[in-house]
């Protein structure tokens, strides 16, 4: 609107028959809103060295599915058994009717500016991500026919920021030198209520999901 701000909104419904036998778990609304405000234009700043200065933000919710999952038992027709004269069937996928969508909400906020006739630009972004009903593989007894079974068993929180600085220290009609640098940082924390048991190797290679720790945390022996 008059170069003051920009606003975007998107929405859709995602559907999958890989989740749950109950119909209300097969559809998931996905939506997002985002906006940008040009503070220089809105405030009427008349600074010759400032080309643009804006703040931006977005929020959205989406879902995630896992391939190879089904609410029903799937059998596949195998090869012909020469002894019985019949084809042999085998289990392709075990049923997982309680599996639900993994839901994620994202919040992003940041600012960006351009200075000195666009010779220097920078941007700073902060983001937060909250995931509920996280799908994780749980170790189960092999009497079930598999070693791991996927369940909605946790909450995952991520946050971080990134900074980008770029510019032209030399810029003339003959040649120009462009430099750019980026720094980013992020961390996560998982909250799970499962009582899964892990081996020593699971802790050492970072595959153990530990309540209150980051995904991928690996452990080692204490050296004296």
C-alpha positions as CSV (number, residue, x, y, z in Angstrom):
1,X,0.0,0.0,0.0
2,X,1.7,3.2,-1.3
3,X,5.1,1.5,-0.7
4,X,4.4,1.6,3.1
5,X,3.9,-2.0,3.8
6,X,3.4,-5.4,2.2
7,X,1.0,-8.1,3.5
8,X,0.7,-11.7,2.4
9,X,-1.6,-14.5,3.5
10,X,-1.8,-18.1,2.4
11,X,-3.9,-21.1,3.4
12,X,-4.7,-24.6,2.2
13,X,-5.8,-28.0,3.4
14,X,-3.4,-30.9,3.3
15,X,-4.8,-34.5,3.3
16,X,-3.2,-37.9,3.6
17,X,-4.5,-41.4,4.0
18,X,-1.2,-42.4,5.7
19,X,-2.4,-41.2,9.1
20,X,-5.0,-42.7,11.5
21,X,-8.2,-44.5,10.8
22,X,-10.2,-41.6,12.1
23,X,-11.2,-39.1,9.4
24,X,-10.5,-36.0,11.4
25,X,-6.8,-36.9,11.5
26,X,-6.4,-37.1,7.7
27,X,-6.9,-33.4,7.0
28,X,-4.8,-30.6,8.3
29,X,-5.1,-26.8,7.7
30,X,-1.9,-25.1,6.6
31,X,-1.7,-21.4,6.7
32,X,0.8,-18.5,7.0
33,X,0.8,-14.7,7.2
34,X,3.7,-12.4,6.6
35,X,4.3,-8.7,6.4
36,X,7.0,-6.0,5.8
37,X,6.9,-2.3,6.8
38,X,9.2,0.2,5.1
39,X,10.1,2.4,8.2
40,X,11.9,5.0,6.1
41,X,8.8,5.7,4.0
42,X,6.3,5.5,6.9
43,X,8.3,7.9,9.1
44,X,9.2,10.2,6.3
45,X,13.0,10.1,7.1
46,X,15.0,12.2,4.7
47,X,18.5,10.8,5.1
48,X,20.7,10.8,2.1
49,X,22.9,7.9,3.3
50,X,19.9,5.6,4.1
51,X,18.3,4.0,1.0
52,X,15.9,1.7,2.8
53,X,15.1,0.4,6.3
54,X,12.3,-2.1,7.0
55,X,11.1,-4.6,9.5
56,X,9.5,-7.9,8.6
57,X,7.7,-10.8,10.3
58,X,5.8,-14.0,9.5
59,X,3.9,-16.7,11.3
60,X,2.6,-20.0,10.0
61,X,1.5,-23.5,10.9
62,X,2.1,-26.7,8.9
63,X,2.2,-30.4,9.2
64,X,4.6,-33.2,8.4
65,X,4.0,-36.8,7.3
66,X,6.3,-39.8,7.3
67,X,6.6,-42.0,4.2
68,X,5.9,-45.7,4.6
69,X,3.1,-45.4,7.2
70,X,-0.4,-46.7,6.9
71,X,-3.4,-47.2,9.2
72,X,-4.0,-50.7,7.7
73,X,-2.0,-53.9,7.4
74,X,-0.5,-54.2,3.9
75,X,0.4,-57.5,2.3
76,X,2.4,-58.0,-0.9
77,X,2.1,-60.9,-3.2
78,X,5.5,-62.7,-3.4
79,X,7.0,-65.4,-5.6
80,X,5.5,-68.8,-6.4
81,X,6.3,-71.5,-3.9
82,X,7.2,-74.5,-6.0
83,X,6.4,-77.0,-3.1
84,X,2.8,-75.8,-2.5
85,X,2.2,-74.4,-6.0
86,X,0.9,-71.1,-4.6
87,X,2.2,-67.6,-4.3
88,X,3.6,-66.6,-0.9
89,X,2.4,-63.3,0.7
90,X,4.4,-61.3,3.1
91,X,3.8,-58.2,5.4
92,X,4.8,-55.0,3.6
93,X,3.7,-52.5,6.3
94,X,2.4,-53.0,9.8
95,X,-0.7,-50.9,10.7
96,X,-0.2,-47.7,12.7
97,X,-3.8,-46.3,13.2
98,X,-2.9,-44.0,16.1
99,X,-0.3,-42.0,14.2
100,X,-1.2,-38.3,13.7
101,X,0.2,-35.3,11.9
102,X,3.4,-33.8,13.2
103,X,2.4,-30.1,13.6
104,X,4.8,-27.2,13.4
105,X,4.4,-23.5,14.0
106,X,7.0,-21.0,12.9
107,X,7.6,-17.4,13.9
108,X,10.1,-15.2,12.1
109,X,11.0,-11.6,12.8
110,X,13.8,-9.5,11.3
111,X,15.0,-6.2,9.9
112,X,17.0,-5.2,6.8
113,X,18.6,-2.0,5.6
114,X,20.5,-0.6,2.7
115,X,23.0,2.3,3.0
116,X,25.2,4.5,1.0
117,X,23.6,4.1,-2.4
118,X,23.1,0.4,-1.8
119,X,26.8,-0.1,-1.3
120,X,26.3,-1.6,2.2
121,X,23.4,-3.9,3.2
122,X,22.6,-5.9,6.3
123,X,19.9,-8.0,7.7
124,X,19.1,-9.6,11.0
125,X,16.6,-12.4,11.5
126,X,15.3,-14.2,14.5
127,X,13.2,-17.4,14.4
128,X,11.3,-19.7,16.7
129,X,9.8,-23.1,15.8
130,X,7.5,-25.2,18.0
131,X,6.7,-28.8,17.0
132,X,4.1,-30.9,18.7
133,X,3.3,-34.6,18.2
134,X,6.8,-35.1,16.9
135,X,7.1,-38.4,15.1
136,X,10.0,-40.5,16.5
137,X,11.1,-44.1,16.1
138,X,10.6,-46.1,19.4
139,X,12.5,-49.3,20.0
140,X,10.1,-52.2,20.5
141,X,10.5,-55.9,21.1
142,X,11.2,-57.9,17.9
143,X,8.3,-60.1,18.8
144,X,6.2,-57.4,17.0
145,X,8.0,-58.1,13.8
146,X,10.0,-54.9,13.7
147,X,12.8,-53.3,15.8
148,X,11.4,-49.8,15.8
149,X,7.9,-48.3,15.6
150,X,6.9,-44.7,14.8
151,X,4.8,-42.8,17.3
152,X,3.8,-39.2,18.2
153,X,5.8,-39.0,21.3
154,X,7.4,-35.5,21.9
155,X,7.6,-31.8,21.6
156,X,10.5,-30.0,19.9
157,X,11.5,-26.4,20.3
158,X,14.0,-24.6,18.1
159,X,15.2,-21.1,18.0
160,X,18.0,-19.1,16.5
161,X,19.1,-16.1,14.6
162,X,21.2,-15.1,11.5
163,X,23.1,-12.0,10.5
164,X,24.2,-11.1,7.0
165,X,26.4,-8.2,6.0
166,X,27.4,-7.4,2.4
167,X,28.8,-4.5,0.5
168,X,31.0,-3.0,-2.2
169,X,34.2,-1.6,-0.7
170,X,35.3,-0.7,-4.2
171,X,32.8,0.2,-6.9
172,X,33.5,2.3,-10.0
173,X,32.8,2.2,-13.7
174,X,35.8,0.0,-14.4
175,X,35.4,-2.7,-11.8
176,X,33.9,-3.6,-8.4
177,X,34.7,-5.7,-5.4
178,X,31.8,-7.4,-3.5
179,X,32.2,-8.9,-0.1
180,X,29.6,-10.8,2.0
181,X,29.5,-12.6,5.3
182,X,26.9,-14.5,7.2
183,X,26.7,-15.7,10.8
184,X,23.9,-17.9,12.2
185,X,23.2,-19.8,15.4
186,X,20.5,-22.2,16.4
187,X,19.6,-24.7,19.1
188,X,16.8,-27.1,20.0
189,X,15.3,-28.9,23.0
190,X,13.2,-32.0,22.9
191,X,10.5,-32.9,25.5
192,X,9.4,-36.5,25.4
193,X,7.3,-38.7,27.7
194,X,8.5,-42.0,26.3
195,X,10.3,-44.5,28.5
196,X,12.4,-45.8,25.6
197,X,15.6,-47.7,26.5
198,X,18.8,-47.2,24.6
199,X,22.1,-48.9,24.4
200,X,25.5,-47.3,25.1
201,X,26.1,-47.0,21.4
202,X,22.9,-45.1,21.0
203,X,24.2,-42.4,23.4
204,X,27.6,-42.4,21.9
205,X,26.5,-41.9,18.3
206,X,23.8,-39.3,19.1
207,X,20.7,-41.3,18.2
208,X,19.2,-41.5,21.7
209,X,16.4,-39.0,22.3
210,X,16.8,-37.7,25.8
211,X,14.2,-35.5,27.5
212,X,15.4,-31.9,28.0
213,X,18.4,-32.3,25.6
214,X,19.0,-31.3,22.0
215,X,18.4,-33.7,19.1
216,X,21.7,-35.3,18.1
217,X,23.3,-34.9,21.5
218,X,26.0,-37.5,21.9
219,X,27.6,-38.7,25.1
220,X,31.0,-40.0,26.1
221,X,32.8,-41.6,29.0
222,X,34.0,-39.4,31.9
223,X,37.8,-39.2,31.9
224,X,39.5,-38.8,35.2
